Amino acid sequence: MIFLLGAVGSLWMLRMPHGTKVNLVQDGTVLYTFDLASAENQTFEIEYEGRINTIQIENGRIRMLEAECPDQTCVHMGWLDSSAMPIVCLPNHLSIEYAEAGDDVDAVIQ
């Protein structure tokens, strides 16, 4: 019983984001960092080798709204809600992930 409660608690903790800052990372480089608690609702595009990913920030959440890639897995992942599972577009080398504590990068898109 205790083991089961521990396993469920661990999964629950992995699912919860640890903070409100997210990074948009392409080829290992942080392109942008947003604090979702204060970010304005917006939609913007990131290009990779002529293909576009459209990112949406709305009401303190972020997702890949559209992507010019064959499988659309990143779009179907929906809103980022877990620090354990970032949103990843492999063909376009782009990911949206919660920032680790101590990340210093800060950028704002207008």
C-alpha positions in Angstrom: 0.0 0.0 0.0 2.8 2.4 0.9 4.7 1.6 -2.3 1.5 2.3 -4.4 1.0 5.6 -2.7 4.6 6.5 -3.3 4.5 5.6 -6.9 1.3 7.6 -7.5 2.8 10.6 -5.6 5.9 10.4 -7.7 4.0 10.4 -11.0 1.8 13.3 -9.8 4.9 15.3 -8.9 6.5 14.6 -12.3 3.4 15.8 -14.0 3.3 19.1 -12.2 5.4 22.0 -13.6 8.0 23.4 -11.3 7.5 27.1 -12.0 6.1 29.2 -14.8 9.1 29.9 -16.9 9.4 28.0 -20.2 12.2 27.8 -22.8 11.8 27.5 -26.6 14.9 25.5 -27.6 16.2 24.8 -31.1 19.2 22.7 -31.8 20.3 23.0 -28.1 20.1 26.8 -28.1 17.5 28.6 -26.0 15.8 31.0 -28.4 13.3 32.5 -26.0 12.3 32.3 -22.3 8.9 33.2 -21.2 7.3 33.6 -17.7 3.8 32.3 -18.4 2.5 34.0 -15.3 3.1 37.4 -16.9 3.4 36.7 -20.7 0.8 38.4 -22.9 -1.5 36.4 -25.0 0.3 36.1 -28.4 1.0 33.9 -31.4 4.3 33.9 -33.2 6.3 31.8 -35.6 9.7 30.1 -35.5 11.4 29.1 -38.8 13.7 26.1 -39.4 15.0 25.4 -42.9 12.0 27.0 -44.5 9.4 25.3 -42.3 7.4 27.2 -39.8 6.2 26.3 -36.3 3.4 28.6 -34.8 3.5 28.9 -31.0 0.6 30.2 -29.0 0.6 31.7 -25.5 -2.8 32.1 -24.0 -4.0 32.6 -20.4 -0.7 31.4 -18.9 -0.4 28.4 -21.1 1.7 27.6 -24.2 1.4 25.1 -27.1 2.5 24.4 -30.6 -0.5 25.7 -32.5 0.6 24.7 -36.0 3.7 23.1 -37.6 5.0 22.4 -41.0 6.1 18.9 -40.4 4.7 15.6 -41.6 3.4 13.9 -38.4 2.0 16.8 -36.4 2.9 15.1 -33.1 3.9 18.4 -31.6 0.6 19.9 -32.4 -1.4 17.0 -31.0 0.5 17.2 -27.7 -1.7 20.2 -26.8 -0.8 22.6 -24.0 2.5 22.1 -22.1 1.4 20.8 -18.7 4.3 18.7 -17.5 8.0 19.3 -16.8 8.5 15.6 -17.5 7.2 15.8 -21.1 8.2 18.8 -23.2 6.5 19.5 -26.5 8.9 18.4 -29.3 8.9 18.9 -33.0 11.7 16.6 -34.2 11.7 17.5 -37.9 12.1 21.2 -37.0 14.5 20.6 -34.1 12.2 22.7 -31.8 11.1 22.0 -28.2 9.0 23.8 -25.6 10.0 22.9 -22.1 9.8 24.2 -18.5 13.0 26.1 -17.6 15.2 24.6 -14.9 15.7 26.6 -11.7 18.7 28.8 -12.3 18.3 29.4 -16.0 19.2 33.0 -16.5 18.0 33.7 -20.1 15.1 36.2 -20.4 13.5 37.3 -23.6 10.2 38.9 -24.5 8.5 38.7 -27.9 6.3 41.5 -28.9 
